[in-house]
Amino acid sequence: MLLKVNIILALVGFSLCATWQGYPPPIPKEFEGKEGCYVKEINDVVPFGVTVKPIGHCYRITCGSMMSYASCGTVATNDPKCYKTEVDLSKPYPECCPTIKCDTDNHI
């Protein structure tokens, strides 16, 4: 039973982020001789297999034969005591992603 719950939670977690892939861009002349993928967001070449989470962009980039990107998923609520936070580009992915925050009543 616990295995089924973990599988369901994993599927829900994966469905909450957006992913895409693309071919690595050409390596600029200033970085010739470096092996890997040129990542324009950090203006550097990262080795194959390395993941970067550039500050100022709310996604992660993994260098491979294809560059893989993952960004925040959609969050929403119908609860009037809750709201969606804003993207915080001062933090790396996934901490930069919007979340749901709820006002709580602490009446004792």
Rosetta blueprint (number, residue, H / E / L):
1 M L
2 L H
3 L H
4 K H
5 V H
6 N H
7 I H
8 I H
9 L H
10 A H
11 L H
12 V H
13 G H
14 F H
15 S H
16 L L
17 C L
18 A E
19 T E
20 W E
21 Q E
22 G E
23 Y L
24 P L
25 P L
26 P L
27 I L
28 P L
29 K H
30 E H
31 F H
32 E L
33 G L
34 K L
35 E L
36 G L
37 C E
38 Y E
39 V E
40 K L
41 E L
42 I L
43 N L
44 D E
45 V E
46 V E
47 P L
48 F L
49 G L
50 V L
51 T E
52 V E
53 K L
54 P L
55 I L
56 G L
57 H L
58 C L
59 Y E
60 R E
61 I E
62 T E
63 C L
64 G L
65 S L
66 M L
67 M E
68 S E
69 Y E
70 A E
71 S E
72 C L
73 G L
74 T L
75 V L
76 A L
77 T L
78 N L
79 D L
80 P L
81 K L
82 C E
83 Y E
84 K E
85 T L
86 E L
87 V L
88 D L
89 L L
90 S L
91 K L
92 P L
93 Y L
94 P L
95 E L
96 C L
97 C L
98 P L
99 T L
100 I E
101 K E
102 C E
103 D L
104 T L
105 D L
106 N L
107 H L
108 I L
